[in-house]
Amino acid sequence: MEGRIVAFEVKSTKEDRVRVRWDQVSRLFAFLDAFKKYERREAVIAVWFSGSGKWVFKKVDGVFSEDLVITVHDESDWSPS
């Protein structure tokens, strides 16, 4: 049995910020619910800032009732290890 599964919401923008709607985050967790056999289920927002040539990976720990904004100045808080 595997111990970890990761679901990604991936965005790309030329701007310096991106808005992720709360319902998109909610759907990530709904998707992960189908994989209860995995000990660790992680939801991650991955944003490619094409103007800066930078990826930002943000782990989401719960469902929100408002949108999430990620900027090119944010630091990643998730890695595959």
C-alpha positions, 0 to 999 in steps of 0.5 A, spaced: 500 500 500 502 506 498 502 511 503 501 518 499 497 521 494 497 528 491 492 532 488 494 538 484 490 544 481 495 547 476 495 554 474 499 559 469 499 566 468 503 572 465 501 576 471 504 577 478 498 573 482 493 568 481 486 567 484 484 560 486 477 560 487 474 556 493 470 551 490 476 549 486 480 547 492 474 544 495 474 539 489 481 537 490 479 535 497 473 531 494 477 528 489 482 526 495 476 523 499 476 517 493 483 515 496 482 513 503 486 507 503 492 512 502 495 514 509 497 521 507 492 525 502 495 532 500 492 538 496 497 542 492 496 549 488 501 549 483 502 556 479 507 557 473 509 564 473 511 565 466 513 572 466 518 570 472 520 563 470 518 561 477 513 555 480 510 556 486 507 550 490 502 551 496 500 546 500 492 547 502 490 544 509 483 545 508 477 547 504 476 555 505 470 559 504 473 564 500 478 565 494 486 564 495 491 568 492 498 566 490 503 571 488 510 571 484 513 573 491 510 567 495 515 561 497 513 554 495 511 550 502 511 543 498 516 539 495 515 532 493 519 529 498 
